[in-house]
């Protein structure tokens, strides 16, 4: 069984304070080049993956066995991976990939929401869960009980893309580090209202009308508003160690931001300009002494692919 997942770019959270009874509310978009994981039955558990991925895989296997008695006899190989803790949704994509493969192998018919709940994913936001399931641009309705509901999903224009800059700096917070923050953070209700207004009457209409300039303008504003919720925890609207990269993206792209806790930052572009902008970004980063991975993130308007090879 081969599972190929998206990556998830996080475009923001709406309301950390749950002023209307639902917390967060996440925006995200699926990108190509996620995990590729090969899962087959075996006499015993054998995992070929980097160490942190192995821990995530074991946890997924244990949770599936606890709920469905699916056992531990699998050979699992990660053939392509998402970098960990850089803001691209690696843990959720890998966990769901392993869980979905085990479910498929064992003939278990299960919704993505239920699978995510069993595997402990989507507690604070559903953007990664629904990116795995459907791809495209996602908005969830905020956490209350279980995985937040998906309230909007739209194909992302294929002629658009994102210039991704992943500086070689400290990794973003992992789940243990972020847990006390996410449990105790209180944002501004006024800011949440402005973010909501910009999503409903700005970002979403611009997406429907394929207006990249308007979409980017609202994305800029939303990202800075979201940053105000978290500035006490990351030193400003964006992390200080990505500030120069953000300045470049603000100058050269239609709209920019920081994905989750970073350090991945992104700028909305027309994909036809990708090669030129990569070269400009490399020159800029070199001039400022910044080591970074730079690439174009290509939108993915479909969810994870699960291919049954020789019966799994």
C-alpha positions as CSV (number, residue, x, y, z in Angstrom):
1,X,0.0,0.0,0.0
2,X,1.6,3.3,-1.1
3,X,0.2,6.6,0.3
4,X,1.2,9.9,-1.2
5,X,0.1,12.9,0.9
6,X,0.0,16.7,0.4
7,X,2.0,19.2,2.4
8,X,-0.1,21.8,4.3
9,X,0.6,25.5,4.2
10,X,-1.0,27.2,7.3
11,X,-2.5,30.6,6.4
12,X,-3.8,31.5,9.9
13,X,-6.1,31.0,12.9
14,X,-9.1,33.2,13.5
15,X,-10.1,33.2,17.2
16,X,-7.9,31.7,19.9
17,X,-10.3,33.0,22.6
18,X,-13.4,31.2,21.5
19,X,-15.5,34.3,21.8
20,X,-18.4,32.5,20.2
21,X,-17.7,29.1,21.7
22,X,-15.4,27.7,19.1
23,X,-11.6,28.0,19.3
24,X,-9.2,28.9,16.5
25,X,-10.7,28.2,13.1
26,X,-7.9,27.4,10.7
27,X,-7.1,28.4,7.1
28,X,-4.8,26.3,5.0
29,X,-3.9,25.2,1.5
30,X,-2.6,21.8,0.2
31,X,0.7,21.7,-1.7
32,X,2.3,18.9,-3.7
33,X,5.4,16.9,-2.6
34,X,4.2,15.6,0.8
35,X,5.0,12.1,2.2
36,X,5.2,9.0,0.2
37,X,4.9,6.0,2.5
38,X,4.9,2.3,1.6
39,X,3.0,0.0,4.1
40,X,2.8,-3.8,3.7
41,X,2.0,-6.6,6.0
42,X,4.9,-8.4,7.7
43,X,5.7,-10.9,10.3
44,X,6.9,-8.1,12.7
45,X,7.1,-4.4,12.7
46,X,9.9,-2.9,10.6
47,X,10.2,0.8,10.0
48,X,12.6,2.5,7.5
49,X,12.4,6.2,8.3
50,X,14.3,9.0,10.2
51,X,14.1,8.8,13.9
52,X,11.3,11.3,14.6
53,X,9.2,9.8,11.8
54,X,9.6,6.4,13.4
55,X,8.2,7.7,16.6
56,X,5.2,9.1,14.8
57,X,4.6,5.9,12.9
58,X,4.8,3.8,16.0
59,X,2.3,6.0,17.7
60,X,-0.2,5.7,14.8
61,X,0.2,1.9,14.8
62,X,-0.4,1.7,18.5
63,X,-3.5,3.9,18.3
64,X,-5.0,1.8,15.4
65,X,-4.3,-1.4,17.2
66,X,-5.9,-0.1,20.4
67,X,-9.1,0.9,18.6
68,X,-9.3,-1.9,15.9
69,X,-6.9,-4.7,17.0
70,X,-5.0,-4.3,13.8
71,X,-1.7,-5.6,15.2
72,X,1.9,-4.6,14.7
73,X,3.0,-6.8,11.7
74,X,3.8,-4.2,9.1
75,X,6.8,-3.1,7.1
76,X,6.8,0.6,6.6
77,X,9.1,2.7,4.5
78,X,9.1,6.4,4.2
79,X,10.2,7.1,0.6
80,X,9.7,10.9,0.6
81,X,9.3,13.0,3.7
82,X,8.1,16.5,4.7
83,X,10.7,18.3,6.9
84,X,9.7,18.2,10.5
85,X,8.6,21.3,12.5
86,X,9.0,23.8,9.8
87,X,5.3,24.7,9.4
88,X,4.3,22.3,6.6
89,X,2.1,19.8,8.6
90,X,4.4,16.8,8.7
91,X,3.0,15.1,11.8
92,X,-0.6,15.1,10.7
93,X,0.2,14.0,7.1
94,X,2.4,11.1,8.2
95,X,0.0,10.0,11.0
96,X,-3.0,9.9,8.7
97,X,-1.0,8.2,5.9
98,X,-0.1,5.3,8.2
99,X,-3.6,5.1,9.8
100,X,-5.3,5.2,6.4
101,X,-3.0,2.5,5.0
102,X,-3.6,0.2,8.0
103,X,-7.3,0.8,7.7
104,X,-7.3,-0.1,4.0
105,X,-5.2,-3.2,4.5
106,X,-7.6,-4.4,7.2
107,X,-10.8,-3.5,5.3
108,X,-11.9,-0.8,7.8
109,X,-14.2,1.8,6.3
110,X,-13.8,5.0,8.3
111,X,-14.3,8.7,7.7
112,X,-11.2,11.0,7.8
113,X,-12.7,12.9,10.7
114,X,-13.1,9.7,12.8
115,X,-9.6,8.5,11.7
116,X,-8.1,11.8,12.8
117,X,-9.9,11.7,16.1
118,X,-8.6,8.1,16.8
119,X,-5.1,9.2,15.8
120,X,-5.2,12.3,18.0
121,X,-5.0,14.8,15.1
122,X,-7.0,17.9,14.3
123,X,-7.7,18.9,18.0
124,X,-6.8,22.5,17.4
125,X,-7.4,22.8,13.7
126,X,-8.7,20.8,10.7
127,X,-6.7,22.4,7.9
128,X,-4.2,19.5,7.8
129,X,-6.9,16.8,8.2
130,X,-8.9,18.2,5.3
131,X,-5.9,18.9,3.2
132,X,-5.1,15.2,3.5
133,X,-8.7,14.2,2.6
134,X,-9.5,16.7,-0.2
135,X,-6.6,19.1,-1.0
136,X,-7.3,22.6,-2.2
137,X,-8.0,25.7,0.0
138,X,-9.6,24.8,3.3
139,X,-11.4,26.8,6.1
140,X,-12.5,24.9,9.2
141,X,-15.2,26.1,11.7
142,X,-13.2,26.0,14.9
143,X,-12.6,23.4,17.6
144,X,-15.4,22.6,20.0
145,X,-15.8,18.8,20.2
146,X,-13.7,16.5,18.1
147,X,-12.2,17.5,14.8
148,X,-13.5,20.9,13.6
149,X,-16.0,20.8,10.8
150,X,-14.8,21.8,7.3
151,X,-17.0,24.9,6.4
152,X,-15.3,25.9,3.1
153,X,-13.3,24.1,0.4
154,X,-12.3,25.4,-3.0
155,X,-9.8,24.4,-5.7
156,X,-6.8,26.7,-5.5
157,X,-6.0,28.3,-8.9
158,X,-3.4,26.1,-10.5
159,X,-1.7,29.2,-12.1
160,X,-1.1,30.5,-8.6
161,X,1.6,29.2,-6.3
162,X,3.7,30.1,-3.3
163,X,7.4,31.1,-3.1
164,X,8.5,29.1,-0.1
165,X,11.5,30.2,1.9
166,X,12.6,27.9,4.8
167,X,15.5,29.6,6.6
168,X,18.1,27.4,8.3
169,X,17.2,28.6,11.8
170,X,15.6,27.1,14.9
171,X,12.7,24.7,14.2
172,X,9.2,25.7,15.0
173,X,7.5,24.6,18.2
174,X,6.7,20.9,18.4
175,X,3.4,19.7,19.8
176,X,4.7,19.3,23.4
177,X,6.1,22.8,23.3
178,X,3.0,24.4,21.8
179,X,0.5,22.6,24.0
180,X,0.6,25.0,27.0
181,X,0.4,28.0,24.7
182,X,-2.6,26.7,22.7
183,X,-4.4,25.7,25.9
184,X,-4.0,29.1,27.6
185,X,-3.7,31.7,24.8
186,X,-6.2,34.5,24.8
187,X,-6.5,36.6,21.7
188,X,-8.5,39.7,21.0
189,X,-12.1,39.3,20.1
190,X,-11.9,42.6,18.0
191,X,-9.0,41.1,16.0
192,X,-10.9,37.9,15.5
193,X,-13.9,39.9,14.1
194,X,-11.6,41.7,11.7
195,X,-10.0,38.5,10.5
196,X,-13.4,36.9,10.0
197,X,-14.6,40.0,8.1
198,X,-11.6,39.8,5.8
199,X,-12.1,36.1,5.2
200,X,-15.8,36.3,4.4
201,X,-15.9,39.5,2.3
202,X,-12.3,39.6,1.1
203,X,-10.3,36.4,0.8
204,X,-13.1,34.0,-0.2
205,X,-14.7,36.3,-2.9
206,X,-11.2,37.0,-4.3
207,X,-10.5,33.2,-4.5
208,X,-13.8,32.6,-6.2
209,X,-13.1,35.4,-8.7
210,X,-9.5,34.3,-9.2
211,X,-8.3,37.8,-8.3
212,X,-4.7,37.3,-7.1
213,X,-4.1,40.9,-6.2
214,X,-7.1,41.1,-3.9
215,X,-6.5,37.7,-2.4
216,X,-2.9,38.6,-1.6
217,X,-3.9,42.0,-0.1
218,X,-6.3,40.3,2.3
219,X,-3.9,37.5,3.0
220,X,-1.3,40.1,4.0
221,X,-3.7,41.8,6.4
222,X,-5.0,38.5,7.9
223,X,-1.4,37.2,8.5
224,X,-0.5,40.4,10.4
225,X,-3.7,40.2,12.4
226,X,-3.1,36.6,13.3
227,X,0.5,37.5,14.3
228,X,-1.0,39.9,16.9
229,X,-2.6,36.9,18.6
230,X,0.8,35.2,18.9
231,X,3.3,38.1,19.2
232,X,3.9,37.5,22.9
233,X,5.0,33.9,22.1
234,X,7.2,34.5,19.1
235,X,8.6,38.0,19.6
236,X,6.4,39.9,17.1
237,X,3.8,39.5,14.4
238,X,6.4,37.2,12.8
239,X,9.4,35.4,14.2
240,X,12.4,37.8,14.4
241,X,14.7,35.3,12.6
242,X,12.5,35.3,9.5
243,X,12.0,39.0,9.4
244,X,14.4,39.6,6.4
245,X,12.8,36.8,4.4
246,X,9.4,38.3,5.1
247,X,10.6,41.7,3.9
248,X,11.7,40.2,0.6
249,X,8.4,38.4,0.1
250,X,6.4,41.5,1.0
251,X,8.3,43.4,-1.8
252,X,8.2,40.7,-4.4
253,X,4.9,38.8,-4.0
254,X,1.2,39.5,-3.9
255,X,0.8,38.5,-0.2
256,X,3.0,36.8,2.3
257,X,3.1,35.2,5.8
258,X,4.5,32.7,8.2
259,X,3.2,29.1,8.2
260,X,2.2,28.0,11.7
261,X,5.2,28.5,14.0
262,X,7.6,28.7,11.1
263,X,10.3,29.0,10.1
264,X,8.7,28.5,6.7
265,X,7.5,31.8,5.2
266,X,5.7,32.1,1.9
267,X,4.6,34.6,-0.7
268,X,1.7,34.3,-3.2
269,X,2.9,34.3,-6.8
270,X,2.0,33.5,-10.3
271,X,3.7,30.2,-11.0
272,X,5.1,31.4,-14.3
273,X,7.3,33.8,-12.3
274,X,8.6,31.0,-10.1
275,X,12.0,30.4,-11.6
276,X,12.8,34.2,-11.8
277,X,11.7,34.8,-8.2
278,X,13.7,31.8,-6.9
279,X,16.9,33.3,-8.4
280,X,16.1,36.7,-6.9
281,X,15.4,35.2,-3.5
282,X,18.7,33.2,-3.6
283,X,20.6,36.4,-4.4
284,X,18.9,38.3,-1.6
285,X,19.4,35.6,1.0
286,X,23.1,35.2,0.0
287,X,23.5,39.0,0.2
288,X,22.1,39.0,3.8
289,X,24.0,35.9,4.9
290,X,20.8,33.7,5.2
291,X,21.0,30.0,4.5
292,X,17.6,28.8,3.3
293,X,15.8,26.3,1.2
294,X,13.8,28.1,-1.6
295,X,11.2,26.6,-3.9
296,X,7.8,27.0,-5.4
297,X,5.0,25.4,-3.6
298,X,2.6,24.0,-6.2
299,X,-1.1,23.8,-5.2
300,X,-2.6,20.4,-4.9
301,X,-6.4,20.1,-5.5
302,X,-6.8,16.5,-4.5
303,X,-6.2,14.7,-1.3
304,X,-3.9,11.8,-0.4
305,X,-3.6,9.0,-3.0
306,X,-3.7,5.5,-1.7
307,X,-2.5,2.9,-4.2
308,X,-2.9,-0.8,-3.5
309,X,0.2,-2.5,-4.8
310,X,0.0,-6.2,-5.0
311,X,-2.8,-6.3,-2.5
312,X,-1.1,-4.1,0.1
